[in-house]
Amino acid sequence: CFDKATYYGIDKDVEAIASSLDNEDDLIHFYGGIVRMVAHDFMDYDRNSDTPMGSDGCIDWGHDANRGFWGSIWCDGCDLTKVYHEKYGHLSKADFWIASANAVIRNLSVDKSLDLVDTFLWGRRDADSCQGQGDRIPMGSGCREVQDVFLDAMGLTWRDSVALLGAHTIGKAHSEFSGHDGYWMPSGQEALVFDKQYYEELVMRPWRARNIGKEEEDFIASTEMTHQEPQMMLKTDLCFWFDTDNHYPCCTRTNRWMDGQNWCDWEEKLSDLKCTRYDSDSSRMEAVESVVEFLGGRRPNENNDPFYQAFSTAWFKATTNGHGDLKALRGECW
Ligand code: HEM
């Protein structure tokens, strides 16, 4: 049995661990890591495979795609794992992880308004093994990958995909894990708020290609000169607005200068390689239109509702994919 009291008990326990962390970077990674871990559990779902996987509490911890979980988010000595074994071992890990991620999202959403309790279903069974799981995780090369994983394998829409990637509004990329480095947001404080700022940064911030020719090709904010706490976007993020699959490397705004220096030309000369938008008949326009929708209207505005609603729908689809027999939370367990 899984009732609302247990669900909110997990929420409280996640918050208790968070408040025991005194370092902002640890806090960001704790919150971000839980949500990312659930995404890695559901992004391996392939409806066309004999071994579909999906949210089953099974992650290939040793795979490069999954670096950054074992040892800090989930491990024998990790706080979340200890809480699970001490209090929630009667639940599957898959259910527990999703309830924990829901707690993160609720606690970091504006006025704690995004409560996913009403769409939470439980009853997932954990898999003992999931060989090949890591090979199914997208690495950030671009929208072709989003199409393969989210649309073709998981059966989601472009709108769902754009909504789910909005989760990059929290957390950070670490050079020691993925090779990418930086926040999606301009500051650590903003990386602790679950809101629509991801779309605002995508559209408003000038971006230039970074790590060109390397495995971790991505984008860095053109306003960024120090590289101490860089602001970045992956090619899988920026492709919701620019055609980075067909035109990379590039720079999104080639007409910005400082002290006679073009902002696109800090490391490489990119001022003559302007990023291109999609043609109006491109199938990717559904992604572009979703970004516009999630911006919530004329700027500036505080309207997170379109993002929150679309995220709830997409999160529900992604976390229940392949499960036909899940149950709603009970009012009370006897
Ligand atoms: C195309 C799909 C995706 C790609 C290519 C991708 C890629 C990445 C990469 C490279 C990182 C940095 C990891 C590190 O170095 O620590 C990251 C972090 C993160 N991702 Fe994604 N991601 C994808 C989808 C998602 C989805 C669907 C969610 C949730 C709904 C998500 C949530 C997060 C979060 C919260 C973090 C921050 C982790 C932390 O702070 O430790 N991602 N992602």
Boltz pocket constraint, residues with backbone or C-beta under 6 A from the ligand:
constraints:
  - pocket:
      binder: B
      contacts: [[A, 28], [A, 29], [A, 30], [A, 31], [A, 32], [A, 33], [A, 35], [A, 36], [A, 39], [A, 67], [A, 68], [A, 138], [A, 139], [A, 140], [A, 141], [A, 145], [A, 146], [A, 164], [A, 165], [A, 167], [A, 168], [A, 170], [A, 171], [A, 172], [A, 173], [A, 174], [A, 175], [A, 177], [A, 178], [A, 179], [A, 180], [A, 234], [A, 236]]
      max_distance: 6.0
